[in-house]
Amino acid sequence: MSQIQEKHTTAMDLAEAAIVAKLRGDLEQASLLTRQAFENELAAAELIVNQLDAEPTRSILHRSAATLAIDCGELKIAERLIATALSGNPPEEIASQLKDLFIQINLHPYLQRRGINIDDEQIREFQIKK
């Protein structure tokens, strides 16, 4: 098994364990496991970052690492991972998902800078109507 695949598999196992811990109400353990999952997925993404011909694996790993970064509150790292993934040649569906993640990170700050206060429930209502 390649080092990339090992780190990705470990990350996904840890992410799954984090979900289980969260469902059990152990938020501290869930947070710890999510952080470990993020670190492993980030390492996997960094191993493939310069392999622009390794799509869709490259963009999938970066998308996954960005999602885990968001879960860990590492928004700047998530933005960098999204930008890196989009700078390659991701499949259109994955590119759309990466762009959605970018909007998820930046929508609230963007609106707040313009004096618009909107909560998550209002955003969900808008998404449902769409």
CNS distance restraints for C-alpha pairs under 8 A (distance, minus, plus):
assign (resid   1 and name CA) (resid   5 and name CA) 6.30 0.50 0.50
assign (resid   1 and name CA) (resid   6 and name CA) 6.36 0.50 0.50
assign (resid   2 and name CA) (resid   6 and name CA) 6.13 0.50 0.50
assign (resid   3 and name CA) (resid   7 and name CA) 6.17 0.50 0.50
assign (resid   3 and name CA) (resid  44 and name CA) 7.49 0.50 0.50
assign (resid   4 and name CA) (resid   8 and name CA) 6.14 0.50 0.50
assign (resid   4 and name CA) (resid  43 and name CA) 7.87 0.50 0.50
assign (resid   4 and name CA) (resid  44 and name CA) 4.72 0.50 0.50
assign (resid   4 and name CA) (resid  45 and name CA) 7.60 0.50 0.50
assign (resid   4 and name CA) (resid  47 and name CA) 6.48 0.50 0.50
assign (resid   4 and name CA) (resid  48 and name CA) 7.52 0.50 0.50
assign (resid   5 and name CA) (resid   9 and name CA) 5.96 0.50 0.50
assign (resid   5 and name CA) (resid  44 and name CA) 7.36 0.50 0.50
assign (resid   6 and name CA) (resid  10 and name CA) 6.13 0.50 0.50
assign (resid   7 and name CA) (resid  11 and name CA) 6.04 0.50 0.50
assign (resid   7 and name CA) (resid  40 and name CA) 5.26 0.50 0.50
assign (resid   7 and name CA) (resid  41 and name CA) 6.26 0.50 0.50
assign (resid   7 and name CA) (resid  43 and name CA) 6.97 0.50 0.50
assign (resid   7 and name CA) (resid  44 and name CA) 5.50 0.50 0.50
assign (resid   8 and name CA) (resid  12 and name CA) 6.20 0.50 0.50
assign (resid   8 and name CA) (resid  40 and name CA) 6.55 0.50 0.50
assign (resid   8 and name CA) (resid  41 and name CA) 5.42 0.50 0.50
assign (resid   8 and name CA) (resid  44 and name CA) 5.95 0.50 0.50
assign (resid   8 and name CA) (resid  61 and name CA) 7.69 0.50 0.50
assign (resid   9 and name CA) (resid  13 and name CA) 6.18 0.50 0.50
assign (resid  10 and name CA) (resid  14 and name CA) 6.14 0.50 0.50
assign (resid  10 and name CA) (resid  37 and name CA) 7.11 0.50 0.50
assign (resid  10 and name CA) (resid  40 and name CA) 6.81 0.50 0.50
assign (resid  11 and name CA) (resid  15 and name CA) 6.07 0.50 0.50
assign (resid  11 and name CA) (resid  36 and name CA) 7.16 0.50 0.50
assign (resid  11 and name CA) (resid  37 and name CA) 4.05 0.50 0.50
assign (resid  11 and name CA) (resid  38 and name CA) 6.68 0.50 0.50
assign (resid  11 and name CA) (resid  39 and name CA) 7.73 0.50 0.50
assign (resid  11 and name CA) (resid  40 and name CA) 5.17 0.50 0.50
assign (resid  11 and name CA) (resid  41 and name CA) 5.43 0.50 0.50
assign (resid  12 and name CA) (resid  16 and name CA) 6.12 0.50 0.50
assign (resid  12 and name CA) (resid  37 and name CA) 6.63 0.50 0.50
assign (resid  13 and name CA) (resid  17 and name CA) 6.22 0.50 0.50
assign (resid  13 and name CA) (resid  37 and name CA) 7.72 0.50 0.50
assign (resid  14 and name CA) (resid  18 and name CA) 6.09 0.50 0.50
assign (resid  14 and name CA) (resid  33 and name CA) 5.61 0.50 0.50
assign (resid  14 and name CA) (resid  34 and name CA) 6.69 0.50 0.50
assign (resid  14 and name CA) (resid  36 and name CA) 6.83 0.50 0.50
assign (resid  14 and name CA) (resid  37 and name CA) 5.11 0.50 0.50
assign (resid  15 and name CA) (resid  19 and name CA) 6.38 0.50 0.50
assign (resid  15 and name CA) (resid  33 and name CA) 6.52 0.50 0.50
assign (resid  15 and name CA) (resid  34 and name CA) 5.57 0.50 0.50
assign (resid  15 and name CA) (resid  37 and name CA) 5.47 0.50 0.50
assign (resid  16 and name CA) (resid  20 and name CA) 6.42 0.50 0.50
assign (resid  17 and name CA) (resid  21 and name CA) 6.15 0.50 0.50
assign (resid  17 and name CA) (resid  30 and name CA) 7.46 0.50 0.50
assign (resid  17 and name CA) (resid  33 and name CA) 6.87 0.50 0.50
assign (resid  18 and name CA) (resid  22 and name CA) 6.10 0.50 0.50
assign (resid  18 and name CA) (resid  29 and name CA) 7.04 0.50 0.50
assign (resid  18 and name CA) (resid  30 and name CA) 4.21 0.50 0.50
assign (resid  18 and name CA) (resid  31 and name CA) 6.99 0.50 0.50
assign (resid  18 and name CA) (resid  32 and name CA) 7.81 0.50 0.50
assign (resid  18 and name CA) (resid  33 and name CA) 5.12 0.50 0.50
assign (resid  18 and name CA) (resid  34 and name CA) 5.69 0.50 0.50
assign (resid  19 and name CA) (resid  23 and name CA) 6.18 0.50 0.50
assign (resid  19 and name CA) (resid  30 and name CA) 6.64 0.50 0.50
assign (resid  20 and name CA) (resid  24 and name CA) 6.25 0.50 0.50
assign (resid  20 and name CA) (resid  30 and name CA) 7.73 0.50 0.50
assign (resid  21 and name CA) (resid  25 and name CA) 6.33 0.50 0.50
assign (resid  21 and name CA) (resid  26 and name CA) 5.18 0.50 0.50
assign (resid  21 and name CA) (resid  27 and name CA) 6.75 0.50 0.50
assign (resid  21 and name CA) (resid  29 and name CA) 6.25 0.50 0.50
assign (resid  21 and name CA) (resid  30 and name CA) 5.07 0.50 0.50
assign (resid  22 and name CA) (resid  26 and name CA) 5.41 0.50 0.50
assign (resid  22 and name CA) (resid  27 and name CA) 5.34 0.50 0.50
assign (resid  22 and name CA) (resid  29 and name CA) 7.75 0.50 0.50
assign (resid  22 and name CA) (resid  30 and name CA) 5.31 0.50 0.50
assign (resid  26 and name CA) (resid  30 and name CA) 6.20 0.50 0.50
assign (resid  27 and name CA) (resid  31 and name CA) 6.02 0.50 0.50
assign (resid  28 and name CA) (resid  32 and name CA) 6.29 0.50 0.50
assign (resid  29 and name CA) (resid  33 and name CA) 6.09 0.50 0.50
assign (resid  30 and name CA) (resid  34 and name CA) 6.02 0.50 0.50
assign (resid  31 and name CA) (resid  35 and name CA) 6.18 0.50 0.50
assign (resid  31 and name CA) (resid  72 and name CA) 7.43 0.50 0.50
assign (resid  32 and name CA) (resid  36 and name CA) 6.33 0.50 0.50
assign (resid  33 and name CA) (resid  37 and name CA) 6.08 0.50 0.50
assign (resid  34 and name CA) (resid  38 and name CA) 6.08 0.50 0.50
assign (resid  34 and name CA) (resid  68 and name CA) 6.87 0.50 0.50
assign (resid  34 and name CA) (resid  71 and name CA) 7.34 0.50 0.50
assign (resid  34 and name CA) (resid  72 and name CA) 6.91 0.50 0.50
assign (resid  35 and name CA) (resid  39 and name CA) 6.23 0.50 0.50
assign (resid  35 and name CA) (resid  68 and name CA) 7.65 0.50 0.50
assign (resid  35 and name CA) (resid  72 and name CA) 6.13 0.50 0.50
assign (resid  36 and name CA) (resid  40 and name CA) 6.30 0.50 0.50
assign (resid  37 and name CA) (resid  41 and name CA) 6.13 0.50 0.50
assign (resid  37 and name CA) (resid  68 and name CA) 7.24 0.50 0.50
assign (resid  38 and name CA) (resid  42 and name CA) 5.89 0.50 0.50
assign (resid  38 and name CA) (resid  65 and name CA) 5.89 0.50 0.50
assign (resid  38 and name CA) (resid  68 and name CA) 5.09 0.50 0.50
assign (resid  38 and name CA) (resid  69 and name CA) 6.07 0.50 0.50
assign (resid  38 and name CA) (resid  72 and name CA) 7.70 0.50 0.50
assign (resid  39 and name CA) (resid  43 and name CA) 6.18 0.50 0.50
assign (resid  40 and name CA) (resid  44 and name CA) 6.28 0.50 0.50
assign (resid  41 and name CA) (resid  45 and name CA) 6.13 0.50 0.50
assign (resid  41 and name CA) (resid  61 and name CA) 6.81 0.50 0.50
assign (resid  41 and name CA) (resid  62 and name CA) 7.99 0.50 0.50
assign (resid  41 and name CA) (resid  64 and name CA) 7.07 0.50 0.50
assign (resid  41 and name CA) (resid  65 and name CA) 5.17 0.50 0.50
assign (resid  42 and name CA) (resid  46 and name CA) 6.09 0.50 0.50
assign (resid  42 and name CA) (resid  61 and name CA) 7.93 0.50 0.50
assign (resid  42 and name CA) (resid  62 and name CA) 7.46 0.50 0.50
assign (resid  42 and name CA) (resid  65 and name CA) 5.30 0.50 0.50
assign (resid  43 and name CA) (resid  47 and name CA) 6.34 0.50 0.50
assign (resid  44 and name CA) (resid  48 and name CA) 6.82 0.50 0.50
assign (resid  44 and name CA) (resid  61 and name CA) 7.03 0.50 0.50
assign (resid  45 and name CA) (resid  49 and name CA) 5.92 0.50 0.50
assign (resid  45 and name CA) (resid  58 and name CA) 6.79 0.50 0.50
assign (resid  45 and name CA) (resid  61 and name CA) 5.30 0.50 0.50
assign (resid  45 and name CA) (resid  62 and name CA) 5.53 0.50 0.50
assign (resid  45 and name CA) (resid  65 and name CA) 7.14 0.50 0.50
assign (resid  48 and name CA) (resid  54 and name CA) 7.65 0.50 0.50
assign (resid  48 and name CA) (resid  58 and name CA) 6.07 0.50 0.50
assign (resid  49 and name CA) (resid  58 and name CA) 6.69 0.50 0.50
assign (resid  49 and name CA) (resid  84 and name CA) 7.70 0.50 0.50
assign (resid  51 and name CA) (resid  58 and name CA) 7.34 0.50 0.50
assign (resid  52 and name CA) (resid  58 and name CA) 7.33 0.50 0.50
assign (resid  52 and name CA) (resid  88 and name CA) 5.62 0.50 0.50
assign (resid  52 and name CA) (resid  89 and name CA) 6.94 0.50 0.50
assign (resid  53 and name CA) (resid  89 and name CA) 7.87 0.50 0.50
assign (resid  54 and name CA) (resid  58 and name CA) 5.64 0.50 0.50
assign (resid  55 and name CA) (resid  59 and name CA) 6.45 0.50 0.50
assign (resid  55 and name CA) (resid  89 and name CA) 6.99 0.50 0.50
assign (resid  55 and name CA) (resid  90 and name CA) 6.24 0.50 0.50
assign (resid  55 and name CA) (resid  91 and name CA) 7.55 0.50 0.50
assign (resid  56 and name CA) (resid  60 and name CA) 6.05 0.50 0.50
assign (resid  56 and name CA) (resid  90 and name CA) 6.03 0.50 0.50
assign (resid  56 and name CA) (resid  91 and name CA) 6.47 0.50 0.50
assign (resid  57 and name CA) (resid  61 and name CA) 6.08 0.50 0.50
assign (resid  58 and name CA) (resid  62 and name CA) 6.35 0.50 0.50
assign (resid  58 and name CA) (resid  85 and name CA) 7.05 0.50 0.50
assign (resid  58 and name CA) (resid  90 and name CA) 7.86 0.50 0.50
assign (resid  59 and name CA) (resid  63 and name CA) 5.96 0.50 0.50
assign (resid  59 and name CA) (resid  85 and name CA) 4.88 0.50 0.50
assign (resid  59 and name CA) (resid  86 and name CA) 7.46 0.50 0.50
assign (resid  59 and name CA) (resid  88 and name CA) 7.71 0.50 0.50
assign (resid  59 and name CA) (resid  90 and name CA) 5.62 0.50 0.50
assign (resid  59 and name CA) (resid  94 and name CA) 7.11 0.50 0.50
assign (resid  60 and name CA) (resid  64 and name CA) 6.07 0.50 0.50
assign (resid  60 and name CA) (resid  94 and name CA) 7.12 0.50 0.50
assign (resid  61 and name CA) (resid  65 and name CA) 6.05 0.50 0.50
assign (resid  62 and name CA) (resid  66 and name CA) 5.97 0.50 0.50
assign (resid  62 and name CA) (resid  81 and name CA) 5.58 0.50 0.50
assign (resid  62 and name CA) (resid  82 and name CA) 6.62 0.50 0.50
assign (resid  62 and name CA) (resid  84 and name CA) 7.60 0.50 0.50
assign (resid  62 and name CA) (resid  85 and name CA) 5.79 0.50 0.50
assign (resid  63 and name CA) (resid  67 and name CA) 6.17 0.50 0.50
assign (resid  63 and name CA) (resid  81 and name CA) 7.18 0.50 0.50
assign (resid  63 and name CA) (resid  82 and name CA) 6.48 0.50 0.50
assign (resid  63 and name CA) (resid  85 and name CA) 7.20 0.50 0.50
assign (resid  63 and name CA) (resid  94 and name CA) 7.85 0.50 0.50
assign (resid  63 and name CA) (resid  97 and name CA) 7.88 0.50 0.50
assign (resid  63 and name CA) (resid  98 and name CA) 6.18 0.50 0.50
assign (resid  64 and name CA) (resid  68 and name CA) 6.29 0.50 0.50
assign (resid  65 and name CA) (resid  69 and name CA) 6.00 0.50 0.50
assign (resid  65 and name CA) (resid  78 and name CA) 7.37 0.50 0.50
assign (resid  65 and name CA) (resid  81 and name CA) 7.20 0.50 0.50
assign (resid  66 and name CA) (resid  70 and name CA) 6.20 0.50 0.50
assign (resid  66 and name CA) (resid  77 and name CA) 7.24 0.50 0.50
assign (resid  66 and name CA) (resid  78 and name CA) 4.26 0.50 0.50
assign (resid  66 and name CA) (resid  79 and name CA) 7.25 0.50 0.50
assign (resid  66 and name CA) (resid  81 and name CA) 5.67 0.50 0.50
assign (resid  66 and name CA) (resid  82 and name CA) 6.42 0.50 0.50
assign (resid  66 and name CA) (resid 101 and name CA) 8.00 0.50 0.50
assign (resid  67 and name CA) (resid  71 and name CA) 6.36 0.50 0.50
assign (resid  67 and name CA) (resid  78 and name CA) 7.05 0.50 0.50
assign (resid  67 and name CA) (resid 101 and name CA) 7.47 0.50 0.50
assign (resid  68 and name CA) (resid  72 and name CA) 6.25 0.50 0.50
assign (resid  69 and name CA) (resid  73 and name CA) 6.19 0.50 0.50
assign (resid  69 and name CA) (resid  74 and name CA) 4.89 0.50 0.50
assign (resid  69 and name CA) (resid  75 and name CA) 6.49 0.50 0.50
assign (resid  69 and name CA) (resid  77 and name CA) 6.61 0.50 0.50
assign (resid  69 and name CA) (resid  78 and name CA) 5.33 0.50 0.50
assign (resid  70 and name CA) (resid  74 and name CA) 5.53 0.50 0.50
assign (resid  70 and name CA) (resid  75 and name CA) 5.51 0.50 0.50
assign (resid  70 and name CA) (resid  78 and name CA) 6.10 0.50 0.50
assign (resid  70 and name CA) (resid 105 and name CA) 7.70 0.50 0.50
assign (resid  74 and name CA) (resid  78 and name CA) 6.22 0.50 0.50
assign (resid  75 and name CA) (resid  79 and name CA) 6.16 0.50 0.50
assign (resid  75 and name CA) (resid 105 and name CA) 6.81 0.50 0.50
assign (resid  76 and name CA) (resid  80 and name CA) 6.31 0.50 0.50
assign (resid  77 and name CA) (resid  81 and name CA) 6.18 0.50 0.50
assign (resid  78 and name CA) (resid  82 and name CA) 6.17 0.50 0.50
assign (resid  79 and name CA) (resid  83 and name CA) 6.13 0.50 0.50
assign (resid  79 and name CA) (resid 102 and name CA) 6.52 0.50 0.50
assign (resid  79 and name CA) (resid 105 and name CA) 7.91 0.50 0.50
assign (resid  80 and name CA) (resid  84 and name CA) 6.05 0.50 0.50
assign (resid  81 and name CA) (resid  85 and name CA) 6.12 0.50 0.50
assign (resid  82 and name CA) (resid  86 and name CA) 6.15 0.50 0.50
assign (resid  82 and name CA) (resid  98 and name CA) 5.88 0.50 0.50
assign (resid  82 and name CA) (resid  99 and name CA) 7.64 0.50 0.50
assign (resid  82 and name CA) (resid 101 and name CA) 7.79 0.50 0.50
assign (resid  82 and name CA) (resid 102 and name CA) 6.98 0.50 0.50
assign (resid  83 and name CA) (resid  87 and name CA) 6.04 0.50 0.50
assign (resid  84 and name CA) (resid  88 and name CA) 6.94 0.50 0.50
assign (resid  85 and name CA) (resid  89 and name CA) 7.77 0.50 0.50
assign (resid  85 and name CA) (resid  90 and name CA) 6.89 0.50 0.50
assign (resid  85 and name CA) (resid  98 and name CA) 7.83 0.50 0.50
assign (resid  86 and name CA) (resid  90 and name CA) 6.41 0.50 0.50
assign (resid  86 and name CA) (resid  95 and name CA) 6.39 0.50 0.50
assign (resid  86 and name CA) (resid  98 and name CA) 7.45 0.50 0.50
assign (resid  90 and name CA) (resid  94 and name CA) 6.19 0.50 0.50
assign (resid  90 and name CA) (resid  95 and name CA) 5.68 0.50 0.50
assign (resid  91 and name CA) (resid  95 and name CA) 6.11 0.50 0.50
assign (resid  92 and name CA) (resid  96 and name CA) 6.13 0.50 0.50
assign (resid  93 and name CA) (resid  97 and name CA) 6.39 0.50 0.50
assign (resid  94 and name CA) (resid  98 and name CA) 6.14 0.50 0.50
assign (resid  95 and name CA) (resid  99 and name CA) 6.20 0.50 0.50
assign (resid  96 and name CA) (resid 100 and name CA) 6.19 0.50 0.50
assign (resid  97 and name CA) (resid 101 and name CA) 6.28 0.50 0.50
assign (resid  98 and name CA) (resid 102 and name CA) 6.34 0.50 0.50
assign (resid  99 and name CA) (resid 103 and name CA) 6.31 0.50 0.50
assign (resid 100 and name CA) (resid 104 and name CA) 6.10 0.50 0.50
assign (resid 101 and name CA) (resid 105 and name CA) 6.32 0.50 0.50
assign (resid 102 and name CA) (resid 106 and name CA) 6.24 0.50 0.50
assign (resid 103 and name CA) (resid 107 and name CA) 5.37 0.50 0.50
assign (resid 104 and name CA) (resid 108 and name CA) 7.94 0.50 0.50
assign (resid 106 and name CA) (resid 110 and name CA) 5.99 0.50 0.50
assign (resid 107 and name CA) (resid 111 and name CA) 6.17 0.50 0.50
assign (resid 108 and name CA) (resid 112 and name CA) 6.00 0.50 0.50
assign (resid 108 and name CA) (resid 117 and name CA) 7.95 0.50 0.50
assign (resid 108 and name CA) (resid 118 and name CA) 7.45 0.50 0.50
assign (resid 109 and name CA) (resid 113 and name CA) 6.12 0.50 0.50
assign (resid 110 and name CA) (resid 114 and name CA) 6.76 0.50 0.50
assign (resid 111 and name CA) (resid 115 and name CA) 6.40 0.50 0.50
assign (resid 111 and name CA) (resid 116 and name CA) 5.00 0.50 0.50
assign (resid 111 and name CA) (resid 117 and name CA) 6.70 0.50 0.50
assign (resid 111 and name CA) (resid 118 and name CA) 7.75 0.50 0.50
assign (resid 112 and name CA) (resid 116 and name CA) 5.17 0.50 0.50
assign (resid 112 and name CA) (resid 117 and name CA) 5.95 0.50 0.50
assign (resid 118 and name CA) (resid 122 and name CA) 6.36 0.50 0.50
assign (resid 118 and name CA) (resid 123 and name CA) 7.33 0.50 0.50
assign (resid 119 and name CA) (resid 123 and name CA) 6.62 0.50 0.50
assign (resid 120 and name CA) (resid 124 and name CA) 6.23 0.50 0.50
assign (resid 121 and name CA) (resid 125 and name CA) 6.22 0.50 0.50
assign (resid 122 and name CA) (resid 126 and name CA) 6.28 0.50 0.50
assign (resid 123 and name CA) (resid 127 and name CA) 6.23 0.50 0.50
assign (resid 124 and name CA) (resid 128 and name CA) 6.17 0.50 0.50
assign (resid 125 and name CA) (resid 129 and name CA) 6.34 0.50 0.50
assign (resid 126 and name CA) (resid 130 and name CA) 6.39 0.50 0.50
